[in-house]
């Protein structure tokens, strides 16, 4: 399901890029490569491939699965036994070595149709009992996504949050549906879960940047969906609480904490971690910025009269103590939201965070949406993805997911 948001004024002179969800993948330009075949591939959705801009018929699901494994290990040799175990698992395979070789031969003909019969392949080579697919990160949508995420982190670290947000928005726009749609196997099922986690981590990073840029009002509905889909991710709950608080919705922010605490206690028997409790304490104290971390001795910029427990104090306090008891409402949360993952000293550098990105900046934010702020391209993954989606599907997100495009 796609929820269209009104586009805000672009923060640069560049025209707004169209969402890849509105274009067939074959219409997207293939990246320039150094290989003679001009190949490009997709795994973030259906497993697909192109040569010189023309989509390739990749054959049966098992052949596509073999290609997917090679793409996920691009540049590294993958053993034949690893391919067999990863795709077929414990299923009995008659003459598996020849079957793998047959699939490899068909893929080679697709990738290099002009290659002489006995000439060595430049794309899919054999090394002993292993096979290596020689493609660059730019030739696969996963590689491009990871490079964009790394570039956005570098931009953010250099003090360019607006450019970082736009970079992540474009990267998330290029992820059309659950990864590895149409292929199955023990290894690919594990990879599907890993890629879903990778995507959600980038969604969190993008939400942090949008919040840093003053988009708290528009973030609230999206984060409400994401916390419902991923109820044990404390970072999402913290983002929601701060977005509500910055929108002058203190009571709703505290109610969100109660939902988090209740769900965590009911399902896991755990209290929210120290970071969520720290943010709740700051909201209760009415501090201007609940993300501003205070030192044990008290930071110079802290509001007088409101002493907040340090991280160490919170980590060793009596588990039965929780300020949420002051409110008596139900709540929800999860462990795993470390101290380094969120927040920073006022005006100082950001440390920790997903994939090396710092926590939320305590920089400028307004009580209302500011004209000219960036569009949001948050992509909320559904709570579970199909283990082996049909090869006939189009790789779109499940109806329960919220794909929030600009």
C-alpha positions in Angstrom: 0.0 0.0 0.0 1.4 3.4 -1.0 0.5 6.5 0.9 1.3 9.6 -1.1 2.5 12.7 0.9 2.4 16.2 -0.4 5.8 17.0 -1.7 7.6 19.9 0.0 9.8 22.4 -1.8 12.9 20.7 -3.0 16.0 21.5 -0.9 18.2 21.7 -3.9 17.8 22.8 -7.5 17.6 19.2 -8.7 14.2 18.1 -10.0 12.3 15.6 -7.9 13.2 12.1 -9.0 10.2 9.8 -9.8 9.6 6.9 -7.5 10.9 3.7 -9.0 7.6 2.1 -7.8 5.9 4.0 -10.6 8.2 2.7 -13.3 8.8 -0.8 -14.5 12.3 -1.9 -13.6 13.1 -2.5 -17.2 12.5 1.2 -17.9 15.2 2.3 -15.5 18.6 2.9 -17.1 21.1 0.2 -16.6 24.3 1.5 -14.9 27.4 1.8 -16.8 29.7 -1.1 -16.3 33.2 -2.2 -17.3 31.9 -5.6 -18.5 31.3 -6.2 -22.2 27.7 -7.4 -21.5 26.6 -4.2 -19.8 24.8 -6.2 -17.1 22.6 -5.0 -14.2 20.6 -7.0 -11.6 17.9 -6.6 -9.0 17.3 -8.6 -5.8 15.4 -5.9 -3.8 12.1 -7.3 -5.0 12.0 -9.9 -7.7 15.3 -11.4 -8.9 15.8 -9.8 -12.3 18.6 -9.0 -14.8 19.3 -6.9 -17.8 21.8 -6.8 -20.6 22.2 -3.5 -22.4 18.9 -2.4 -21.0 17.0 -5.5 -22.2 15.5 -7.7 -19.5 16.9 -11.3 -19.5 14.7 -14.4 -19.2 16.3 -15.9 -16.1 14.6 -19.2 -16.4 13.1 -21.5 -13.7 12.9 -20.5 -10.0 15.9 -22.7 -9.1 18.1 -21.1 -11.8 17.0 -17.6 -10.5 17.8 -18.8 -6.9 21.3 -19.9 -8.0 21.8 -16.4 -9.6 20.5 -14.8 -6.4 23.0 -16.6 -4.2 25.9 -15.7 -6.6 24.7 -12.0 -6.6 24.6 -11.9 -2.8 28.2 -13.2 -2.8 29.3 -11.2 -5.9 33.0 -11.2 -6.4 33.6 -14.2 -4.1 33.8 -17.8 -5.0 30.8 -19.8 -3.9 31.3 -23.6 -3.6 29.1 -26.0 -5.5 28.1 -27.8 -2.3 27.2 -24.4 -0.7 24.9 -23.7 -3.7 23.3 -27.1 -3.4 22.7 -26.8 0.4 21.6 -23.2 0.2 19.0 -23.7 -2.5 17.8 -27.3 -2.1 18.6 -27.8 1.6 17.9 -31.4 2.8 15.9 -32.2 -0.3 17.4 -35.1 -2.3 19.0 -33.8 -5.5 19.9 -36.4 -8.2 23.2 -35.5 -9.9 23.3 -32.1 -8.2 26.7 -31.2 -9.6 25.5 -31.5 -13.1 22.4 -29.6 -12.4 24.4 -26.7 -11.0 26.6 -26.8 -14.0 23.6 -26.7 -16.3 22.2 -23.7 -14.7 25.6 -21.9 -14.8 25.9 -22.7 -18.5 22.5 -21.2 -19.2 23.3 -18.1 -17.3 26.6 -17.7 -19.1 24.8 -17.8 -22.5 22.4 -15.1 -21.2 25.2 -12.9 -19.9 27.6 -13.3 -22.9 25.7 -14.4 -25.9 28.6 -13.6 -28.2 31.2 -15.7 -26.3 32.8 -18.5 -28.2 31.7 -22.0 -27.0 35.1 -22.9 -25.4 36.2 -19.3 -24.5 36.5 -18.5 -20.8 33.7 -16.5 -19.3 34.5 -13.0 -18.1 31.3 -12.8 -15.9 30.6 -16.2 -14.4 33.9 -18.1 -13.9 34.7 -21.5 -12.4 37.4 -21.7 -9.7 37.9 -25.4 -8.8 34.5 -26.6 -7.4 33.3 -23.0 -6.9 31.7 -20.3 -9.1 32.3 -16.6 -9.0 30.0 -13.9 -10.4 32.1 -10.8 -11.3 29.8 -7.8 -11.0 30.5 -4.5 -9.3 28.3 -3.0 -6.6 26.9 -0.5 -9.1 25.6 -3.3 -11.2 23.2 -4.6 -8.5 20.4 -2.6 -6.8 21.5 -4.0 -3.4 25.1 -2.7 -3.9 23.8 0.7 -5.0 21.5 0.8 -2.0 24.3 0.1 0.4 26.6 2.6 -1.3 23.8 5.3 -1.0 23.4 4.5 2.7 27.1 4.8 3.3 27.2 8.1 1.4 24.3 9.4 3.4 26.2 8.6 6.6 29.2 10.4 5.4 27.1 13.5 4.5 25.5 13.4 7.9 28.8 13.2 9.6 30.1 16.2 7.6 27.2 18.3 8.8 24.9 18.0 5.8 21.7 16.4 7.1 19.5 17.7 4.3 21.7 16.1 1.6 21.8 12.9 3.7 18.0 12.8 4.0 17.6 13.2 0.2 20.1 10.5 -0.4 18.3 8.0 1.9 14.9 9.0 0.5 16.0 8.2 -3.0 17.6 4.9 -1.9 14.4 3.8 -0.1 12.4 4.8 -3.2 14.4 2.3 -5.2 13.4 -0.7 -3.0 10.1 -1.9 -4.6 9.1 -4.8 -2.4 10.3 -7.7 -0.2 13.7 -8.8 -1.3 14.3 -12.1 -3.2 10.7 -12.4 -4.3 10.1 -15.5 -6.4 13.0 -17.6 -5.1 13.3 -19.9 -2.1 15.8 -22.1 -0.3 17.3 -22.2 3.2 20.1 -19.7 2.5 17.8 -17.3 0.6 15.2 -17.4 3.4 18.0 -16.3 5.9 19.1 -13.6 3.4 15.6 -12.4 3.0 15.4 -11.8 6.8 18.8 -10.1 6.8 17.8 -7.7 4.0 14.5 -6.9 5.7 16.5 -5.9 8.7 18.9 -3.9 6.6 16.1 -2.0 5.1 14.4 -1.3 8.4 17.6 0.1 9.9 17.9 2.6 7.0 14.2 3.5 7.5 15.2 4.4 11.1 18.1 6.4 9.9 15.9 8.3 7.5 13.3 9.0 10.2 16.1 10.3 12.5 17.2 12.7 9.7 13.6 13.8 9.0 13.1 14.5 12.7 16.4 16.4 12.8 15.2 18.6 9.9 11.9 19.5 11.7 9.5 17.0 10.1 8.1 15.8 13.4 4.4 16.6 12.5 4.5 14.5 9.3 6.6 11.7 11.0 3.9 10.9 13.6 1.5 8.8 11.4 4.4 6.9 9.8 6.0 6.1 13.1 2.7 5.0 14.5 2.5 2.4 11.7 6.1 1.3 12.1 5.8 0.8 15.9 2.7 -1.3 15.3 4.6 -3.4 12.8 7.8 -3.7 14.8 6.8 -3.4 18.4 10.1 -4.5 19.9 12.3 -1.8 18.2 12.9 0.8 20.9 14.4 3.2 18.4 11.1 3.5 16.6 9.3 4.1 19.9 11.8 6.8 20.9 11.4 8.5 17.5 7.7 8.5 17.9 7.8 9.9 21.5 10.2 12.7 20.5 8.1 13.5 17.3 5.0 13.8 19.5 6.7 15.8 22.2 8.2 18.3 19.7 4.6 18.7 18.3 3.4 19.9 21.7 1.8 16.5 22.4 3.4 15.7 25.7 0.5 13.5 26.9 0.5 11.5 23.7 4.3 11.0 23.9 3.9 9.6 27.4 1.0 7.4 26.3 3.3 6.0 23.6 5.8 5.1 26.2 3.1 3.3 28.2 2.1 1.3 25.2 5.7 0.3 24.7 6.2 -0.6 28.3 3.0 -2.6 28.5 3.7 -4.7 25.4 7.3 -5.4 26.5 6.2 -6.5 30.0 3.3 -8.5 28.7 5.1 -10.4 26.0 8.7 -10.5 27.2 8.7 -9.7 30.9 11.1 -6.9 30.4 11.2 -3.2 31.1 12.1 -0.6 28.5 15.8 0.0 28.2 17.6 3.0 29.7 17.3 5.2 26.6 13.6 5.0 26.4 13.3 5.6 30.2 15.7 8.6 29.8 13.5 10.1 27.1 10.4 9.6 29.2 12.1 11.2 32.2 13.1 14.2 30.1 9.5 14.6 28.8 8.1 14.4 32.3 10.6 17.1 33.4 9.5 19.3 30.5 13.0 19.7 29.1 13.2 21.5 25.8 14.9 18.6 24.1 14.4 15.1 25.4 17.4 13.8 23.4 20.0 16.0 25.1 22.2 13.8 27.2 23.2 15.0 30.6 26.5 14.0 32.3 26.3 12.5 35.8 27.6 15.9 37.2 25.0 17.8 35.3 25.5 19.5 31.9 25.7 23.2 31.7 22.8 23.4 29.3 20.5 21.3 31.5 17.4 22.8 33.0 18.0 23.5 36.7 16.1 21.5 39.2 15.6 18.4 37.0 18.2 15.8 37.8 18.1 12.9 35.3 19.7 9.6 36.2 22.9 8.9 34.3 23.2 5.9 32.0 25.1 3.9 34.7 22.5 4.8 37.3 19.7 3.6 35.0 21.5 0.5 34.1 21.9 -0.6 37.7 18.7 0.7 39.2 16.1 -1.5 40.8 14.2 -3.1 37.9 11.0 -2.6 39.8 11.4 1.2 39.6 9.9 2.7 36.5 8.5 6.2 36.2 5.7 4.9 34.1 4.0 3.8 37.3 3.2 7.5 37.8 0.7 7.3 34.9 -0.9 4.0 35.4 -1.5 3.4 31.7 -0.4 0.5 29.6 2.7 0.7 27.5 5.1 -1.1 25.2 8.9 -1.4 24.4 11.9 -3.5 23.7 15.5 -4.0 24.8 18.3 -3.5 22.4 18.2 0.3 22.1 21.7 1.0 23.4 22.9 4.2 24.9 25.0 5.0 22.0 22.2 4.5 19.6 20.3 7.7 20.3 20.9 11.3 21.4 23.9 13.5 21.7 25.1 16.4 23.8 23.7 19.7 22.7 25.7 21.1 19.9 28.2 18.3 19.9 28.9 15.5 17.5 26.6 12.5 17.2 27.9 9.1 18.3 26.7 5.5 17.7 23.5 4.8 15.9 22.6 2.4 13.1 25.4 1.4 10.9 27.7 3.9 12.4 25.4 6.9 12.1 25.0 9.1 15.1 22.0 9.5 17.2 19.5 12.2 16.7 20.8 15.7 16.5 19.5 18.2 19.0 19.6 20.8 16.3 16.9 23.1 15.0 13.4 21.9 15.1 10.1 23.8 15.0 6.7 23.3 16.7 5.0 23.0 13.3 6.1 21.7 9.8 8.4 24.2 8.2 7.9 25.0 4.5 10.7 23.7 2.4 11.4 20.6 4.5 12.2 17.4 2.7 9.6 14.8 1.6 9.4 11.6 3.6 10.1 8.3 1.9 9.8 6.0 4.9 9.2 2.3 4.0 7.6 0.3 6.7 8.2 -3.4 6.3 5.4 -5.7 7.2 5.8 -7.7 10.4 6.5 -10.9 8.4 7.4 -11.5 4.8 6.3 -14.5 2.8 9.0 -17.1 3.1 8.8 -18.0 -0.6 6.7 -15.6 -2.6 5.3 -16.8 -5.8 7.5 -16.3 -8.9 4.4 -15.0 -10.7 4.0 -12.1 -8.3 5.2 -8.6 -8.9 7.2 -8.1 -5.8 5.0 -5.4 -4.3 4.8 -4.8 -0.6 2.1 -6.6 1.3 -1.1 -4.8 2.0 -0.3 -4.6 5.6 2.9 -2.6 5.0 3.1 1.1 4.7 5.2 2.4 1.9 5.3 6.1 2.4 6.5 7.8 -0.8 7.1 11.4 -1.4 
